Amino acid sequence: MSDDLETRVKDCIASDMNLDASEVKPTATLQKDLEADEVALMSLRLAIEEEFEIELDDKTYARLLEASATVADVTKIVKSKLA
């Protein structure tokens, strides 16, 4: 994965969720580690769509709602949408 893409995803998550970028590690889970609730995840969905000019359909968004979803998963989703 491109380091630039990973950094952009990390920065987008940190900015949208008001976190320090150092807290946003690839293995961090969105819900448990970053304490994102459903409202925060909806906001993140919109931020990602705007930042990367992509659309996350409901099926893809449902993957972000999974308790095990990580920052690396978000990066993979963005990469697949940009391909």
PDB file of N, CA, C and O in Angstrom:
ATOM      1  N   MET A   1       0.838  -1.183   0.000  1.00  0.00           N
ATOM      2  CA  MET A   1       0.000   0.000   0.000  1.00  0.00           C
ATOM      3  C   MET A   1       0.880   1.242   0.000  1.00  0.00           C
ATOM      4  O   MET A   1       1.943   1.269   0.621  1.00  0.00           O
ATOM      5  N   SER A   2       0.439   2.224  -0.676  1.00  0.00           N
ATOM      6  CA  SER A   2       1.186   3.466  -0.748  1.00  0.00           C
ATOM      7  C   SER A   2       1.230   4.145   0.619  1.00  0.00           C
ATOM      8  O   SER A   2       0.209   4.315   1.285  1.00  0.00           O
ATOM      9  N   ASP A   3       2.446   4.529   1.015  1.00  0.00           N
ATOM     10  CA  ASP A   3       2.588   5.233   2.292  1.00  0.00           C
ATOM     11  C   ASP A   3       1.820   6.543   2.266  1.00  0.00           C
ATOM     12  O   ASP A   3       1.258   6.961   3.279  1.00  0.00           O
ATOM     13  N   ASP A   4       1.794   7.196   1.098  1.00  0.00           N
ATOM     14  CA  ASP A   4       1.081   8.459   0.967  1.00  0.00           C
ATOM     15  C   ASP A   4      -0.416   8.259   1.215  1.00  0.00           C
ATOM     16  O   ASP A   4      -1.044   9.057   1.910  1.00  0.00           O
ATOM     17  N   LEU A   5      -0.979   7.202   0.652  1.00  0.00           N
ATOM     18  CA  LEU A   5      -2.397   6.919   0.853  1.00  0.00           C
ATOM     19  C   LEU A   5      -2.673   6.602   2.324  1.00  0.00           C
ATOM     20  O   LEU A   5      -3.648   7.086   2.898  1.00  0.00           O
ATOM     21  N   GLU A   6      -1.810   5.791   2.922  1.00  0.00           N
ATOM     22  CA  GLU A   6      -1.970   5.461   4.340  1.00  0.00           C
ATOM     23  C   GLU A   6      -1.938   6.717   5.191  1.00  0.00           C
ATOM     24  O   GLU A   6      -2.740   6.870   6.112  1.00  0.00           O
ATOM     25  N   THR A   7      -1.011   7.619   4.882  1.00  0.00           N
ATOM     26  CA  THR A   7      -0.896   8.873   5.637  1.00  0.00           C
ATOM     27  C   THR A   7      -2.138   9.734   5.447  1.00  0.00           C
ATOM     28  O   THR A   7      -2.640  10.319   6.407  1.00  0.00           O
ATOM     29  N   ARG A   8      -2.634   9.816   4.222  1.00  0.00           N
ATOM     30  CA  ARG A   8      -3.842  10.608   3.968  1.00  0.00           C
ATOM     31  C   ARG A   8      -5.046  10.053   4.711  1.00  0.00           C
ATOM     32  O   ARG A   8      -5.833  10.813   5.275  1.00  0.00           O
ATOM     33  N   VAL A   9      -5.197   8.722   4.716  1.00  0.00           N
ATOM     34  CA  VAL A   9      -6.311   8.094   5.437  1.00  0.00           C
ATOM     35  C   VAL A   9      -6.166   8.366   6.932  1.00  0.00           C
ATOM     36  O   VAL A   9      -7.128   8.760   7.592  1.00  0.00           O
ATOM     37  N   LYS A  10      -4.977   8.158   7.456  1.00  0.00           N
ATOM     38  CA  LYS A  10      -4.700   8.388   8.876  1.00  0.00           C
ATOM     39  C   LYS A  10      -5.010   9.840   9.253  1.00  0.00           C
ATOM     40  O   LYS A  10      -5.657  10.097  10.268  1.00  0.00           O
ATOM     41  N   ASP A  11      -4.545  10.782   8.434  1.00  0.00           N
ATOM     42  CA  ASP A  11      -4.787  12.202   8.711  1.00  0.00           C
ATOM     43  C   ASP A  11      -6.271  12.546   8.634  1.00  0.00           C
ATOM     44  O   ASP A  11      -6.768  13.354   9.419  1.00  0.00           O
ATOM     45  N   CYS A  12      -6.972  11.933   7.692  1.00  0.00           N
ATOM     46  CA  CYS A  12      -8.411  12.166   7.547  1.00  0.00           C
ATOM     47  C   CYS A  12      -9.148  11.666   8.792  1.00  0.00           C
ATOM     48  O   CYS A  12     -10.018  12.357   9.321  1.00  0.00           O
ATOM     49  N   ILE A  13      -8.803  10.478   9.250  1.00  0.00           N
ATOM     50  CA  ILE A  13      -9.435   9.912  10.443  1.00  0.00           C
ATOM     51  C   ILE A  13      -9.118  10.783  11.658  1.00  0.00           C
ATOM     52  O   ILE A  13     -10.014  11.126  12.430  1.00  0.00           O
ATOM     53  N   ALA A  14      -7.847  11.139  11.827  1.00  0.00           N
ATOM     54  CA  ALA A  14      -7.440  11.952  12.973  1.00  0.00           C
ATOM     55  C   ALA A  14      -8.171  13.288  12.980  1.00  0.00           C
ATOM     56  O   ALA A  14      -8.672  13.722  14.017  1.00  0.00           O
ATOM     57  N   SER A  15      -8.230  13.930  11.834  1.00  0.00           N
ATOM     58  CA  SER A  15      -8.892  15.230  11.733  1.00  0.00           C
ATOM     59  C   SER A  15     -10.382  15.125  12.018  1.00  0.00           C
ATOM     60  O   SER A  15     -10.925  15.904  12.802  1.00  0.00           O
ATOM     61  N   ASP A  16     -11.042  14.162  11.384  1.00  0.00           N
ATOM     62  CA  ASP A  16     -12.487  14.026  11.540  1.00  0.00           C
ATOM     63  C   ASP A  16     -12.881  13.638  12.960  1.00  0.00           C
ATOM     64  O   ASP A  16     -13.928  14.060  13.450  1.00  0.00           O
ATOM     65  N   MET A  17     -12.051  12.840  13.623  1.00  0.00           N
ATOM     66  CA  MET A  17     -12.400  12.340  14.950  1.00  0.00           C
ATOM     67  C   MET A  17     -11.710  13.120  16.069  1.00  0.00           C
ATOM     68  O   MET A  17     -11.760  12.725  17.233  1.00  0.00           O
ATOM     69  N   ASN A  18     -11.064  14.235  15.704  1.00  0.00           N
ATOM     70  CA  ASN A  18     -10.363  15.076  16.675  1.00  0.00           C
ATOM     71  C   ASN A  18      -9.366  14.284  17.523  1.00  0.00           C
ATOM     72  O   ASN A  18      -9.357  14.373  18.751  1.00  0.00           O
ATOM     73  N   LEU A  19      -8.532  13.510  16.834  1.00  0.00           N
ATOM     74  CA  LEU A  19      -7.514  12.698  17.495  1.00  0.00           C
ATOM     75  C   LEU A  19      -6.136  13.182  17.082  1.00  0.00           C
ATOM     76  O   LEU A  19      -5.970  13.812  16.037  1.00  0.00           O
ATOM     77  N   ASP A  20      -5.157  12.881  17.908  1.00  0.00           N
ATOM     78  CA  ASP A  20      -3.772  13.121  17.528  1.00  0.00           C
ATOM     79  C   ASP A  20      -3.409  12.036  16.518  1.00  0.00           C
ATOM     80  O   ASP A  20      -3.757  10.871  16.706  1.00  0.00           O
ATOM     81  N   ALA A  21      -2.722  12.408  15.465  1.00  0.00           N
ATOM     82  CA  ALA A  21      -2.379  11.447  14.411  1.00  0.00           C
ATOM     83  C   ALA A  21      -1.581  10.264  14.954  1.00  0.00           C
ATOM     84  O   ALA A  21      -1.641   9.175  14.384  1.00  0.00           O
ATOM     85  N   SER A  22      -0.843  10.455  16.034  1.00  0.00           N
ATOM     86  CA  SER A  22      -0.058   9.357  16.608  1.00  0.00           C
ATOM     87  C   SER A  22      -0.943   8.261  17.198  1.00  0.00           C
ATOM     88  O   SER A  22      -0.491   7.131  17.377  1.00  0.00           O
ATOM     89  N   GLU A  23      -2.191   8.586  17.499  1.00  0.00           N
ATOM     90  CA  GLU A  23      -3.139   7.602  18.032  1.00  0.00           C
ATOM     91  C   GLU A  23      -3.715   6.705  16.937  1.00  0.00           C
ATOM     92  O   GLU A  23      -4.217   5.616  17.216  1.00  0.00           O
ATOM     93  N   VAL A  24      -3.640   7.168  15.702  1.00  0.00           N
ATOM     94  CA  VAL A  24      -4.274   6.480  14.577  1.00  0.00           C
ATOM     95  C   VAL A  24      -3.263   5.545  13.920  1.00  0.00           C
ATOM     96  O   VAL A  24      -2.586   5.909  12.958  1.00  0.00           O
ATOM     97  N   LYS A  25      -3.179   4.345  14.458  1.00  0.00           N
ATOM     98  CA  LYS A  25      -2.255   3.328  13.954  1.00  0.00           C
ATOM     99  C   LYS A  25      -3.021   2.352  13.062  1.00  0.00           C
ATOM    100  O   LYS A  25      -4.224   2.173  13.249  1.00  0.00           O
ATOM    101  N   PRO A  26      -2.351   1.720  12.100  1.00  0.00           N
ATOM    102  CA  PRO A  26      -3.052   0.786  11.204  1.00  0.00           C
ATOM    103  C   PRO A  26      -3.838  -0.305  11.924  1.00  0.00           C
ATOM    104  O   PRO A  26      -4.894  -0.727  11.452  1.00  0.00           O
ATOM    105  N   THR A  27      -3.330  -0.760  13.060  1.00  0.00           N
ATOM    106  CA  THR A  27      -3.996  -1.851  13.781  1.00  0.00           C
ATOM    107  C   THR A  27      -5.087  -1.378  14.740  1.00  0.00           C
ATOM    108  O   THR A  27      -5.786  -2.195  15.338  1.00  0.00           O
ATOM    109  N   ALA A  28      -5.232  -0.073  14.886  1.00  0.00           N
ATOM    110  CA  ALA A  28      -6.240   0.461  15.810  1.00  0.00           C
ATOM    111  C   ALA A  28      -7.644   0.183  15.278  1.00  0.00           C
ATOM    112  O   ALA A  28      -7.947   0.445  14.114  1.00  0.00           O
ATOM    113  N   THR A  29      -8.497  -0.355  16.155  1.00  0.00           N
ATOM    114  CA  THR A  29      -9.891  -0.558  15.756  1.00  0.00           C
ATOM    115  C   THR A  29     -10.629   0.768  15.893  1.00  0.00           C
ATOM    116  O   THR A  29     -10.362   1.555  16.801  1.00  0.00           O
ATOM    117  N   LEU A  30     -11.560   0.996  14.974  1.00  0.00           N
ATOM    118  CA  LEU A  30     -12.283   2.261  14.983  1.00  0.00           C
ATOM    119  C   LEU A  30     -13.130   2.412  16.241  1.00  0.00           C
ATOM    120  O   LEU A  30     -13.152   3.476  16.860  1.00  0.00           O
ATOM    121  N   GLN A  31     -13.823   1.345  16.613  1.00  0.00           N
ATOM    122  CA  GLN A  31     -14.750   1.442  17.740  1.00  0.00           C
ATOM    123  C   GLN A  31     -14.067   1.328  19.096  1.00  0.00           C
ATOM    124  O   GLN A  31     -14.260   2.182  19.961  1.00  0.00           O
ATOM    125  N   LYS A  32     -13.281   0.294  19.285  1.00  0.00           N
ATOM    126  CA  LYS A  32     -12.691   0.072  20.611  1.00  0.00           C
ATOM    127  C   LYS A  32     -11.520   1.014  20.877  1.00  0.00           C
ATOM    128  O   LYS A  32     -11.517   1.734  21.875  1.00  0.00           O
ATOM    129  N   ASP A  33     -10.532   1.010  19.992  1.00  0.00           N
ATOM    130  CA  ASP A  33      -9.318   1.791  20.232  1.00  0.00           C
ATOM    131  C   ASP A  33      -9.521   3.296  20.029  1.00  0.00           C
ATOM    132  O   ASP A  33      -9.011   4.105  20.805  1.00  0.00           O
ATOM    133  N   LEU A  34     -10.263   3.663  18.991  1.00  0.00           N
ATOM    134  CA  LEU A  34     -10.459   5.083  18.691  1.00  0.00           C
ATOM    135  C   LEU A  34     -11.790   5.614  19.224  1.00  0.00           C
ATOM    136  O   LEU A  34     -12.106   6.794  19.078  1.00  0.00           O
ATOM    137  N   GLU A  35     -12.562   4.722  19.841  1.00  0.00           N
ATOM    138  CA  GLU A  35     -13.816   5.078  20.511  1.00  0.00           C
ATOM    139  C   GLU A  35     -14.836   5.756  19.591  1.00  0.00           C
ATOM    140  O   GLU A  35     -15.512   6.706  19.986  1.00  0.00           O
ATOM    141  N   ALA A  36     -14.932   5.254  18.374  1.00  0.00           N
ATOM    142  CA  ALA A  36     -15.894   5.792  17.419  1.00  0.00           C
ATOM    143  C   ALA A  36     -17.251   5.118  17.615  1.00  0.00           C
ATOM    144  O   ALA A  36     -17.350   3.891  17.645  1.00  0.00           O
ATOM    145  N   ASP A  37     -18.285   5.935  17.747  1.00  0.00           N
ATOM    146  CA  ASP A  37     -19.638   5.386  17.805  1.00  0.00           C
ATOM    147  C   ASP A  37     -20.254   5.500  16.410  1.00  0.00           C
ATOM    148  O   ASP A  37     -19.584   5.918  15.465  1.00  0.00           O
ATOM    149  N   GLU A  38     -21.506   5.134  16.284  1.00  0.00           N
ATOM    150  CA  GLU A  38     -22.139   5.128  14.960  1.00  0.00           C
ATOM    151  C   GLU A  38     -22.180   6.521  14.330  1.00  0.00           C
ATOM    152  O   GLU A  38     -22.022   6.654  13.117  1.00  0.00           O
ATOM    153  N   VAL A  39     -22.389   7.547  15.135  1.00  0.00           N
ATOM    154  CA  VAL A  39     -22.411   8.923  14.622  1.00  0.00           C
ATOM    155  C   VAL A  39     -21.022   9.311  14.105  1.00  0.00           C
ATOM    156  O   VAL A  39     -20.895   9.911  13.038  1.00  0.00           O
ATOM    157  N   ALA A  40     -19.990   8.964  14.868  1.00  0.00           N
ATOM    158  CA  ALA A  40     -18.621   9.283  14.448  1.00  0.00           C
ATOM    159  C   ALA A  40     -18.266   8.544  13.159  1.00  0.00           C
ATOM    160  O   ALA A  40     -17.571   9.084  12.298  1.00  0.00           O
ATOM    161  N   LEU A  41     -18.746   7.309  13.033  1.00  0.00           N
ATOM    162  CA  LEU A  41     -18.451   6.540  11.823  1.00  0.00           C
ATOM    163  C   LEU A  41     -19.187   7.093  10.609  1.00  0.00           C
ATOM    164  O   LEU A  41     -18.661   7.046   9.497  1.00  0.00           O
ATOM    165  N   MET A  42     -20.386   7.611  10.801  1.00  0.00           N
ATOM    166  CA  MET A  42     -21.109   8.247   9.684  1.00  0.00           C
ATOM    167  C   MET A  42     -20.364   9.515   9.252  1.00  0.00           C
ATOM    168  O   MET A  42     -20.221   9.782   8.059  1.00  0.00           O
ATOM    169  N   SER A  43     -19.899  10.280  10.218  1.00  0.00           N
ATOM    170  CA  SER A  43     -19.116  11.475   9.912  1.00  0.00           C
ATOM    171  C   SER A  43     -17.834  11.106   9.181  1.00  0.00           C
ATOM    172  O   SER A  43     -17.433  11.780   8.232  1.00  0.00           O
ATOM    173  N   LEU A  44     -17.197  10.032   9.627  1.00  0.00           N
ATOM    174  CA  LEU A  44     -15.973   9.567   8.977  1.00  0.00           C
ATOM    175  C   LEU A  44     -16.252   9.134   7.539  1.00  0.00           C
ATOM    176  O   LEU A  44     -15.462   9.410   6.636  1.00  0.00           O
ATOM    177  N   ARG A  45     -17.363   8.464   7.336  1.00  0.00           N
ATOM    178  CA  ARG A  45     -17.741   8.059   5.973  1.00  0.00           C
ATOM    179  C   ARG A  45     -17.808   9.275   5.058  1.00  0.00           C
ATOM    180  O   ARG A  45     -17.263   9.259   3.954  1.00  0.00           O
ATOM    181  N   LEU A  46     -18.470  10.315   5.514  1.00  0.00           N
ATOM    182  CA  LEU A  46     -18.607  11.526   4.706  1.00  0.00           C
ATOM    183  C   LEU A  46     -17.259  12.207   4.484  1.00  0.00           C
ATOM    184  O   LEU A  46     -16.984  12.703   3.392  1.00  0.00           O
ATOM    185  N   ALA A  47     -16.415  12.231   5.524  1.00  0.00           N
ATOM    186  CA  ALA A  47     -15.093  12.847   5.397  1.00  0.00           C
ATOM    187  C   ALA A  47     -14.228  12.099   4.389  1.00  0.00           C
ATOM    188  O   ALA A  47     -13.521  12.716   3.592  1.00  0.00           O
ATOM    189  N   ILE A  48     -14.286  10.779   4.425  1.00  0.00           N
ATOM    190  CA  ILE A  48     -13.514   9.968   3.481  1.00  0.00           C
ATOM    191  C   ILE A  48     -14.017  10.181   2.055  1.00  0.00           C
ATOM    192  O   ILE A  48     -13.227  10.326   1.122  1.00  0.00           O
ATOM    193  N   GLU A  49     -15.333  10.196   1.899  1.00  0.00           N
ATOM    194  CA  GLU A  49     -15.895  10.421   0.559  1.00  0.00           C
ATOM    195  C   GLU A  49     -15.450  11.765   0.004  1.00  0.00           C
ATOM    196  O   GLU A  49     -15.112  11.873  -1.175  1.00  0.00           O
ATOM    197  N   GLU A  50     -15.449  12.784   0.849  1.00  0.00           N
ATOM    198  CA  GLU A  50     -15.052  14.118   0.403  1.00  0.00           C
ATOM    199  C   GLU A  50     -13.548  14.189   0.128  1.00  0.00           C
ATOM    200  O   GLU A  50     -13.127  14.701  -0.909  1.00  0.00           O
ATOM    201  N   GLU A  51     -12.749  13.680   1.051  1.00  0.00           N
ATOM    202  CA  GLU A  51     -11.291  13.742   0.921  1.00  0.00           C
ATOM    203  C   GLU A  51     -10.788  13.022  -0.325  1.00  0.00           C
ATOM    204  O   GLU A  51      -9.907  13.527  -1.020  1.00  0.00           O
ATOM    205  N   PHE A  52     -11.342  11.851  -0.609  1.00  0.00           N
ATOM    206  CA  PHE A  52     -10.834  11.029  -1.704  1.00  0.00           C
ATOM    207  C   PHE A  52     -11.722  11.054  -2.942  1.00  0.00           C
ATOM    208  O   PHE A  52     -11.424  10.384  -3.930  1.00  0.00           O
ATOM    209  N   GLU A  53     -12.809  11.821  -2.896  1.00  0.00           N
ATOM    210  CA  GLU A  53     -13.735  11.949  -4.018  1.00  0.00           C
ATOM    211  C   GLU A  53     -14.209  10.572  -4.498  1.00  0.00           C
ATOM    212  O   GLU A  53     -14.162  10.246  -5.684  1.00  0.00           O
ATOM    213  N   ILE A  54     -14.667   9.780  -3.519  1.00  0.00           N
ATOM    214  CA  ILE A  54     -15.200   8.445  -3.784  1.00  0.00           C
ATOM    215  C   ILE A  54     -16.554   8.332  -3.107  1.00  0.00           C
ATOM    216  O   ILE A  54     -16.933   9.184  -2.304  1.00  0.00           O
ATOM    217  N   GLU A  55     -17.278   7.272  -3.437  1.00  0.00           N
ATOM    218  CA  GLU A  55     -18.550   7.010  -2.768  1.00  0.00           C
ATOM    219  C   GLU A  55     -18.468   5.653  -2.086  1.00  0.00           C
ATOM    220  O   GLU A  55     -18.103   4.654  -2.705  1.00  0.00           O
ATOM    221  N   LEU A  56     -18.810   5.630  -0.809  1.00  0.00           N
ATOM    222  CA  LEU A  56     -18.853   4.377  -0.069  1.00  0.00           C
ATOM    223  C   LEU A  56     -20.307   3.925  -0.023  1.00  0.00           C
ATOM    224  O   LEU A  56     -21.134   4.543   0.647  1.00  0.00           O
ATOM    225  N   ASP A  57     -20.611   2.851  -0.733  1.00  0.00           N
ATOM    226  CA  ASP A  57     -21.981   2.353  -0.725  1.00  0.00           C
ATOM    227  C   ASP A  57     -22.297   1.763   0.652  1.00  0.00           C
ATOM    228  O   ASP A  57     -21.407   1.614   1.490  1.00  0.00           O
ATOM    229  N   ASP A  58     -23.554   1.435   0.874  1.00  0.00           N
ATOM    230  CA  ASP A  58     -23.981   0.955   2.190  1.00  0.00           C
ATOM    231  C   ASP A  58     -23.290  -0.346   2.591  1.00  0.00           C
ATOM    232  O   ASP A  58     -22.990  -0.555   3.766  1.00  0.00           O
ATOM    233  N   LYS A  59     -23.037  -1.217   1.619  1.00  0.00           N
ATOM    234  CA  LYS A  59     -22.353  -2.484   1.918  1.00  0.00           C
ATOM    235  C   LYS A  59     -20.933  -2.211   2.405  1.00  0.00           C
ATOM    236  O   LYS A  59     -20.472  -2.819   3.371  1.00  0.00           O
ATOM    237  N   THR A  60     -20.252  -1.301   1.738  1.00  0.00           N
ATOM    238  CA  THR A  60     -18.891  -0.942   2.141  1.00  0.00           C
ATOM    239  C   THR A  60     -18.906  -0.251   3.493  1.00  0.00           C
ATOM    240  O   THR A  60     -18.070  -0.535   4.350  1.00  0.00           O
ATOM    241  N   TYR A  61     -19.851   0.651   3.684  1.00  0.00           N
ATOM    242  CA  TYR A  61     -19.967   1.358   4.964  1.00  0.00           C
ATOM    243  C   TYR A  61     -20.233   0.376   6.099  1.00  0.00           C
ATOM    244  O   TYR A  61     -19.744   0.572   7.212  1.00  0.00           O
ATOM    245  N   ALA A  62     -20.994  -0.667   5.836  1.00  0.00           N
ATOM    246  CA  ALA A  62     -21.290  -1.677   6.861  1.00  0.00           C
ATOM    247  C   ALA A  62     -20.000  -2.325   7.366  1.00  0.00           C
ATOM    248  O   ALA A  62     -19.924  -2.735   8.524  1.00  0.00           O
ATOM    249  N   ARG A  63     -18.993  -2.418   6.506  1.00  0.00           N
ATOM    250  CA  ARG A  63     -17.702  -2.970   6.942  1.00  0.00           C
ATOM    251  C   ARG A  63     -17.050  -2.074   7.985  1.00  0.00           C
ATOM    252  O   ARG A  63     -16.361  -2.566   8.879  1.00  0.00           O
ATOM    253  N   LEU A  64     -17.259  -0.768   7.882  1.00  0.00           N
ATOM    254  CA  LEU A  64     -16.705   0.159   8.875  1.00  0.00           C
ATOM    255  C   LEU A  64     -17.419   0.039  10.217  1.00  0.00           C
ATOM    256  O   LEU A  64     -16.853   0.359  11.262  1.00  0.00           O
ATOM    257  N   LEU A  65     -18.652  -0.420  10.179  1.00  0.00           N
ATOM    258  CA  LEU A  65     -19.444  -0.559  11.404  1.00  0.00           C
ATOM    259  C   LEU A  65     -19.109  -1.821  12.192  1.00  0.00           C
ATOM    260  O   LEU A  65     -19.520  -1.965  13.343  1.00  0.00           O
ATOM    261  N   GLU A  66     -18.367  -2.730  11.574  1.00  0.00           N
ATOM    262  CA  GLU A  66     -17.990  -3.961  12.270  1.00  0.00           C
ATOM    263  C   GLU A  66     -17.051  -3.624  13.418  1.00  0.00           C
ATOM    264  O   GLU A  66     -16.179  -2.766  13.284  1.00  0.00           O
ATOM    265  N   ALA A  67     -17.229  -4.300  14.542  1.00  0.00           N
ATOM    266  CA  ALA A  67     -16.412  -4.033  15.731  1.00  0.00           C
ATOM    267  C   ALA A  67     -14.921  -4.238  15.470  1.00  0.00           C
ATOM    268  O   ALA A  67     -14.081  -3.607  16.113  1.00  0.00           O
ATOM    269  N   SER A  68     -14.598  -5.114  14.534  1.00  0.00           N
ATOM    270  CA  SER A  68     -13.193  -5.429  14.264  1.00  0.00           C
ATOM    271  C   SER A  68     -12.547  -4.516  13.211  1.00  0.00           C
ATOM    272  O   SER A  68     -11.364  -4.673  12.910  1.00  0.00           O
ATOM    273  N   ALA A  69     -13.302  -3.570  12.652  1.00  0.00           N
ATOM    274  CA  ALA A  69     -12.776  -2.702  11.591  1.00  0.00           C
ATOM    275  C   ALA A  69     -11.613  -1.856  12.114  1.00  0.00           C
ATOM    276  O   ALA A  69     -11.703  -1.219  13.164  1.00  0.00           O
ATOM    277  N   THR A  70     -10.522  -1.871  11.347  1.00  0.00           N
ATOM    278  CA  THR A  70      -9.312  -1.144  11.742  1.00  0.00           C
ATOM    279  C   THR A  70      -9.011   0.000  10.770  1.00  0.00           C
ATOM    280  O   THR A  70      -9.647   0.140   9.726  1.00  0.00           O
ATOM    281  N   VAL A  71      -8.029   0.802  11.145  1.00  0.00           N
ATOM    282  CA  VAL A  71      -7.559   1.873  10.273  1.00  0.00           C
ATOM    283  C   VAL A  71      -7.026   1.268   8.971  1.00  0.00           C
ATOM    284  O   VAL A  71      -7.238   1.832   7.898  1.00  0.00           O
ATOM    285  N   ALA A  72      -6.341   0.134   9.057  1.00  0.00           N
ATOM    286  CA  ALA A  72      -5.838  -0.539   7.848  1.00  0.00           C
ATOM    287  C   ALA A  72      -6.987  -0.960   6.939  1.00  0.00           C
ATOM    288  O   ALA A  72      -6.857  -0.920   5.715  1.00  0.00           O
ATOM    289  N   ASP A  73      -8.118  -1.366   7.535  1.00  0.00           N
ATOM    290  CA  ASP A  73      -9.291  -1.734   6.729  1.00  0.00           C
ATOM    291  C   ASP A  73      -9.811  -0.526   5.963  1.00  0.00           C
ATOM    292  O   ASP A  73     -10.199  -0.642   4.801  1.00  0.00           O
ATOM    293  N   VAL A  74      -9.818   0.622   6.608  1.00  0.00           N
ATOM    294  CA  VAL A  74     -10.268   1.847   5.933  1.00  0.00           C
ATOM    295  C   VAL A  74      -9.352   2.148   4.759  1.00  0.00           C
ATOM    296  O   VAL A  74      -9.814   2.508   3.676  1.00  0.00           O
ATOM    297  N   THR A  75      -8.056   1.999   4.979  1.00  0.00           N
ATOM    298  CA  THR A  75      -7.088   2.240   3.902  1.00  0.00           C
ATOM    299  C   THR A  75      -7.330   1.289   2.737  1.00  0.00           C
ATOM    300  O   THR A  75      -7.288   1.704   1.579  1.00  0.00           O
ATOM    301  N   LYS A  76      -7.582   0.021   3.033  1.00  0.00           N
ATOM    302  CA  LYS A  76      -7.851  -0.963   1.979  1.00  0.00           C
ATOM    303  C   LYS A  76      -9.118  -0.603   1.194  1.00  0.00           C
ATOM    304  O   LYS A  76      -9.150  -0.728  -0.030  1.00  0.00           O
ATOM    305  N   ILE A  77     -10.144  -0.161   1.896  1.00  0.00           N
ATOM    306  CA  ILE A  77     -11.394   0.224   1.242  1.00  0.00           C
ATOM    307  C   ILE A  77     -11.139   1.410   0.308  1.00  0.00           C
ATOM    308  O   ILE A  77     -11.570   1.397  -0.845  1.00  0.00           O
ATOM    309  N   VAL A  78     -10.449   2.418   0.795  1.00  0.00           N
ATOM    310  CA  VAL A  78     -10.160   3.594  -0.034  1.00  0.00           C
ATOM    311  C   VAL A  78      -9.330   3.186  -1.247  1.00  0.00           C
ATOM    312  O   VAL A  78      -9.610   3.616  -2.365  1.00  0.00           O
ATOM    313  N   LYS A  79      -8.319   2.365  -1.031  1.00  0.00           N
ATOM    314  CA  LYS A  79      -7.472   1.921  -2.143  1.00  0.00           C
ATOM    315  C   LYS A  79      -8.296   1.185  -3.194  1.00  0.00           C
ATOM    316  O   LYS A  79      -8.099   1.393  -4.391  1.00  0.00           O
ATOM    317  N   SER A  80      -9.208   0.335  -2.761  1.00  0.00           N
ATOM    318  CA  SER A  80     -10.013  -0.416  -3.722  1.00  0.00           C
ATOM    319  C   SER A  80     -10.955   0.500  -4.494  1.00  0.00           C
ATOM    320  O   SER A  80     -11.219   0.267  -5.674  1.00  0.00           O
ATOM    321  N   LYS A  81     -11.463   1.537  -3.838  1.00  0.00           N
ATOM    322  CA  LYS A  81     -12.359   2.471  -4.520  1.00  0.00           C
ATOM    323  C   LYS A  81     -11.617   3.375  -5.509  1.00  0.00           C
ATOM    324  O   LYS A  81     -12.197   3.853  -6.484  1.00  0.00           O
ATOM    325  N   LEU A  82     -10.339   3.600  -5.246  1.00  0.00           N
ATOM    326  CA  LEU A  82      -9.537   4.448  -6.125  1.00  0.00           C
ATOM    327  C   LEU A  82      -8.960   3.677  -7.315  1.00  0.00           C
ATOM    328  O   LEU A  82      -8.481   4.271  -8.281  1.00  0.00           O
ATOM    329  N   ALA A  83      -9.013   2.350  -7.229  1.00  0.00           N
ATOM    330  CA  ALA A  83      -8.422   1.510  -8.288  1.00  0.00           C
ATOM    331  C   ALA A  83      -9.215   1.580  -9.581  1.00  0.00           C
ATOM    332  O   ALA A  83      -8.851   0.934 -10.564  1.00  0.00           O
TER     333      ALA A  83
END
